[in-house]
Amino acid sequence: MFLCVLACACARGSALTDVAPTGNGCPCLDREFALKVGAPATIQNEQLEIRVDSVGPDSRCPVDVACVWEGDALVTIALSRQAQAPGRLQLHTSQQFATEGAYLNYRVRLRALTPAPRAGDQIEPAAYTATLIVSR
């Protein structure tokens, strides 16, 4: 029953087809969750809306190619909270650049970006999914 209540409470804040929780049921503080480009999610009990606005440029090394450098993808995150000015973060997949940023008293960390590129294939913008962690 608890899982049903948790799932139902989270469903109000986002489309379940566009938010993929990774291990705990919904987007919550200090828990990984996956979010598709353009799909908003509300962090449980925080009134914090988060959305992956865009991905690009994406220069990550294709998984089927041997590269000298891992490459990088830029992920733009939009955030908003009631009665607060909206914010934007630009996070990177490469550890050589900022993989986390701050909005109000929250920290957002980019943990992963899928799908991985393949040589000769173009990734459609709507196909990207970012795995994020939001914390205080």
C-alpha positions as CSV (number, residue, x, y, z in Angstrom):
1,M,0.0,0.0,0.0
2,F,2.8,2.4,0.8
3,L,4.2,2.0,-2.7
4,C,0.9,2.8,-4.2
5,V,0.6,6.0,-2.2
6,L,4.2,7.0,-3.1
7,A,3.6,6.3,-6.8
8,C,0.3,8.2,-6.8
9,A,1.8,11.2,-5.0
10,C,4.6,11.4,-7.5
11,A,2.4,10.9,-10.5
12,R,0.8,14.3,-9.9
13,G,4.1,16.1,-10.4
14,S,5.2,14.6,-13.7
15,A,4.4,12.3,-16.5
16,L,5.5,8.8,-15.5
17,T,6.5,7.9,-19.0
18,D,9.0,10.8,-19.1
19,V,10.5,10.4,-15.6
20,A,12.3,7.2,-14.9
21,P,13.1,6.8,-11.2
22,T,16.3,4.8,-10.6
23,G,15.5,2.8,-7.5
24,N,13.1,4.7,-5.3
25,G,9.8,5.5,-7.0
26,C,9.9,9.2,-7.9
27,P,12.1,12.3,-8.2
28,C,13.2,13.0,-4.6
29,L,16.0,14.8,-2.9
30,D,19.3,12.8,-2.8
31,R,18.0,10.1,-5.2
32,E,19.0,9.5,-8.8
33,F,16.2,9.9,-11.4
34,A,16.2,10.0,-15.2
35,L,14.5,12.7,-17.1
36,K,13.8,13.0,-20.8
37,V,14.4,16.2,-22.7
38,G,11.4,18.5,-22.4
39,A,9.6,16.5,-19.6
40,P,9.2,18.4,-16.4
41,A,9.4,16.7,-13.0
42,T,8.6,18.0,-9.5
43,I,10.9,17.1,-6.7
44,Q,8.8,15.4,-4.1
45,N,7.9,17.7,-1.1
46,E,10.0,20.6,-2.5
47,Q,7.8,22.4,-5.0
48,L,10.9,22.4,-7.2
49,E,10.3,21.9,-10.9
50,I,13.2,20.6,-13.0
51,R,13.3,20.1,-16.7
52,V,16.1,19.1,-19.2
53,D,15.7,21.9,-21.8
54,S,18.3,20.8,-24.3
55,V,21.4,18.8,-25.0
56,G,24.1,20.1,-27.2
57,P,26.6,20.3,-28.5
58,D,27.4,16.6,-28.0
59,S,30.9,15.7,-28.8
60,R,31.2,12.6,-26.6
61,C,33.3,9.8,-28.0
62,P,31.2,7.2,-29.8
63,V,31.0,3.8,-27.9
64,D,32.3,2.0,-31.0
65,V,35.3,4.2,-31.6
66,A,38.7,4.4,-29.8
67,C,39.2,8.1,-28.8
68,V,42.0,10.1,-27.3
69,W,39.5,12.2,-25.3
70,E,36.1,11.2,-23.8
71,G,34.4,14.3,-25.4
72,D,31.7,16.2,-23.7
73,A,28.0,17.0,-24.0
74,L,26.3,20.2,-22.6
75,V,23.0,19.7,-20.8
76,T,20.9,22.7,-20.1
77,I,18.6,22.3,-17.1
78,A,15.7,24.7,-16.2
79,L,14.5,25.0,-12.6
80,S,11.7,26.9,-11.0
81,R,10.1,27.2,-7.5
82,Q,7.0,29.1,-6.6
83,A,7.5,32.8,-5.9
84,Q,11.2,32.5,-7.0
85,A,12.9,33.6,-10.2
86,P,13.5,30.7,-12.5
87,G,17.0,29.4,-13.1
88,R,19.1,27.7,-15.7
89,L,22.2,25.4,-15.3
90,Q,24.5,24.3,-17.9
91,L,26.1,20.9,-16.9
92,H,28.6,18.8,-18.7
93,T,29.2,15.1,-19.0
94,S,33.0,15.5,-18.9
95,Q,34.5,15.8,-15.4
96,Q,36.8,18.4,-16.9
97,F,33.9,20.9,-16.8
98,A,31.1,21.6,-14.3
99,T,28.9,18.5,-13.8
100,E,26.9,20.2,-11.0
101,G,25.4,23.6,-10.3
102,A,23.3,25.5,-7.8
103,Y,19.8,27.0,-7.8
104,L,18.6,28.6,-4.6
105,N,19.6,26.2,-1.9
106,Y,19.6,23.2,-4.2
107,R,22.5,21.4,-5.9
108,V,21.9,19.6,-9.2
109,R,24.4,17.0,-10.4
110,L,24.4,15.4,-13.8
111,R,25.3,11.7,-13.3
112,A,24.8,10.3,-16.9
113,L,23.4,11.1,-20.3
114,T,21.9,8.5,-22.6
115,P,21.9,7.3,-25.3
116,A,25.6,7.0,-25.9
117,P,26.7,8.1,-29.3
118,R,27.6,5.7,-32.1
119,A,29.8,6.4,-35.1
120,G,27.8,7.7,-38.0
121,D,24.5,8.0,-36.0
122,Q,22.7,11.2,-35.2
123,I,20.9,11.3,-31.9
124,E,17.5,13.0,-32.1
125,P,17.1,15.8,-29.5
126,A,14.0,14.1,-27.9
127,A,15.9,10.8,-27.5
128,Y,18.2,12.1,-24.8
129,T,17.7,11.2,-21.1
130,A,19.7,12.8,-18.3
131,T,20.2,11.0,-15.0
132,L,20.3,13.7,-12.2
133,I,20.6,14.0,-8.4
134,V,19.1,17.0,-6.6
135,S,20.2,17.7,-3.1
136,R,20.4,20.6,-0.6
